[in-house]
Amino acid sequence: MDRKPANAFITARKGFCYLTIKFLGRNHEMMRIRDYKIDPDEKRHMRRLYPDVAFDWKKITQQLAEKREACRRYRTRPRKAAGRNGSRDGGPLFGVYEPGTRTVYTNGIPSTAAGVGRLLDAVLQLDRERTDALPLAEPVRRPAEPGLVPNRRGKPSRAR
């Protein structure tokens, strides 16, 4: 009993297209396809590597065109402003800076790296303004008590 040859087809996963065959009930990716095109050299190479696979290049080209269109629609879809997890409602980010402990309390976490950078810049700016505006407090000194003071010869004498 002769087995019929496996057929090659196109699959897409994580933004990439693959030339695939079904083997033992699972998909086996033979080649990753770039720019939704397969060069004649790549076709020859696939025929030599997999002589028992039936390659219908017309069908494969049609599938690549469909995947290209699907990926284009996916990339141009409208995106949510809240980010991936959708935890924030897209409102403004409010924060309070406690200078004593250098702690920042916010009403949420920025959803992008740019938002985190802006928050960090604001905190650093507040900290710089605080240190520039407030001079360091001088320690409280006690009034000088009379004591021994070195004289011209370097020997201690009583202060008058």
C-alpha positions as CSV (number, residue, x, y, z in Angstrom):
1,M,0.0,0.0,0.0
2,D,1.6,3.3,-1.2
3,R,1.4,6.3,1.0
4,K,0.4,9.5,-0.8
5,P,2.9,12.3,-0.5
6,A,2.5,15.0,2.1
7,N,1.3,18.3,0.9
8,A,3.1,21.5,1.8
9,F,1.1,24.5,3.0
10,I,1.6,27.9,4.6
11,T,1.0,28.7,8.3
12,A,1.5,32.0,10.1
13,R,2.5,32.3,13.7
14,K,3.8,35.3,15.8
15,G,4.0,37.5,12.7
16,F,5.9,35.1,10.5
17,C,4.9,32.7,7.7
18,Y,6.2,29.2,7.5
19,L,6.2,26.5,4.8
20,T,4.8,23.6,6.7
21,I,3.9,19.9,6.2
22,K,1.7,17.7,8.3
23,F,3.7,14.8,9.9
24,L,2.3,12.3,12.4
25,G,-0.6,14.5,13.2
26,R,1.5,17.6,13.9
27,N,2.7,20.5,11.8
28,H,6.4,20.5,10.9
29,E,7.8,23.9,9.8
30,M,10.2,23.3,6.9
31,M,11.2,26.9,6.2
32,R,10.5,30.4,7.5
33,I,9.3,32.7,4.6
34,R,10.5,36.3,4.5
35,D,8.7,39.1,2.7
36,Y,5.9,36.7,1.7
37,K,8.0,35.4,-1.3
38,I,9.8,32.2,-2.1
39,D,12.8,32.5,-4.5
40,P,13.3,29.9,-7.2
41,D,16.6,28.9,-5.4
42,E,14.6,28.2,-2.2
43,K,12.0,26.2,-4.2
44,R,14.8,24.0,-5.7
45,H,16.4,23.6,-2.3
46,M,13.1,22.5,-0.7
47,R,12.5,20.0,-3.5
48,R,15.9,18.5,-2.9
49,L,15.6,18.4,0.9
50,Y,12.0,16.9,0.8
51,P,11.7,14.7,-2.3
52,D,8.6,12.9,-0.9
53,V,6.6,16.1,-0.3
54,A,4.2,17.4,-3.0
55,F,4.8,21.2,-3.5
56,D,1.9,22.9,-5.3
57,W,3.6,26.3,-5.8
58,K,0.5,27.9,-7.2
59,K,-1.5,27.1,-4.1
60,I,1.4,28.1,-1.8
61,T,1.7,31.5,-3.6
62,Q,-2.1,32.0,-3.2
63,Q,-1.9,31.2,0.5
64,L,1.1,33.6,0.9
65,A,-1.0,36.4,-0.7
66,E,-3.9,35.7,1.8
67,K,-1.5,35.7,4.8
68,R,0.1,38.9,3.6
69,E,-3.4,40.6,3.4
70,A,-4.4,39.2,6.9
71,C,-1.1,40.4,8.4
72,R,-1.6,43.9,6.8
73,R,-5.1,44.1,8.3
74,Y,-3.7,43.0,11.7
75,R,-0.9,45.6,11.7
76,T,-3.3,48.4,10.7
77,R,-6.0,47.7,13.2
78,P,-6.9,50.4,15.8
79,R,-5.1,49.9,19.1
80,K,-6.3,50.6,22.6
81,A,-4.8,53.6,24.3
82,A,-4.6,51.8,27.6
83,G,-2.0,49.3,26.6
84,R,-1.9,45.6,26.6
85,N,-3.5,44.7,29.9
86,G,-6.1,47.5,29.7
87,S,-5.8,48.1,33.5
88,R,-5.8,51.9,33.1
89,D,-8.7,53.9,31.6
90,G,-6.3,56.2,29.7
91,G,-6.8,59.1,32.1
92,P,-3.9,61.2,33.4
93,L,-1.3,59.8,35.7
94,F,-1.2,61.6,39.1
95,G,1.7,61.2,41.6
96,V,2.8,62.5,44.9
97,Y,6.5,62.8,45.8
98,E,7.6,62.5,49.4
99,P,11.0,64.1,49.6
100,G,11.9,62.8,53.1
101,T,11.9,59.2,52.0
102,R,12.2,60.0,48.2
103,T,9.1,57.9,47.6
104,V,6.6,58.4,44.7
105,Y,3.0,57.4,45.1
106,T,1.0,57.2,41.8
107,N,-2.6,56.4,40.8
108,G,-1.3,53.7,38.4
109,I,1.6,52.4,36.5
110,P,2.6,54.1,33.2
111,S,1.8,51.7,30.3
112,T,4.8,52.5,28.2
113,A,8.5,53.0,28.6
114,A,8.1,56.6,27.6
115,G,5.6,57.1,30.4
116,V,8.0,55.6,32.9
117,G,10.8,57.9,31.6
118,R,8.6,61.0,32.0
119,L,7.7,60.0,35.5
120,L,11.4,59.4,36.4
121,D,12.3,62.8,34.8
122,A,9.7,64.6,36.9
123,V,10.8,62.9,40.1
124,L,14.5,63.8,39.4
125,Q,13.5,67.4,38.6
126,L,11.5,67.7,41.8
127,D,14.5,66.3,43.8
128,R,16.9,68.7,42.1
129,E,14.7,71.7,42.8
130,R,14.3,70.7,46.4
131,T,18.0,70.4,47.0
132,D,18.8,73.6,45.1
133,A,16.1,75.7,46.9
134,L,16.7,74.5,50.5
135,P,20.2,75.2,51.9
136,L,21.5,72.6,54.2
137,A,20.5,73.3,57.8
138,E,23.4,74.3,59.9
139,P,23.9,72.3,63.1
140,V,22.9,74.2,66.3
141,R,26.0,75.3,68.1
142,R,26.3,75.9,71.8
143,P,27.7,79.2,73.0
144,A,31.5,78.9,73.5
145,E,32.5,78.2,77.0
146,P,35.7,79.5,78.4
147,G,38.3,76.9,78.1
148,L,42.0,76.4,77.3
149,V,43.3,78.2,74.2
150,P,46.7,77.6,72.8
151,N,49.0,80.7,73.2
152,R,51.9,81.8,71.0
153,R,54.3,79.3,72.3
154,G,51.8,76.4,71.7
155,K,51.1,75.8,75.3
156,P,47.5,75.9,76.6
157,S,46.4,78.9,78.6
158,R,43.2,80.1,80.2
159,A,40.9,82.0,77.8
160,R,40.1,85.5,79.1
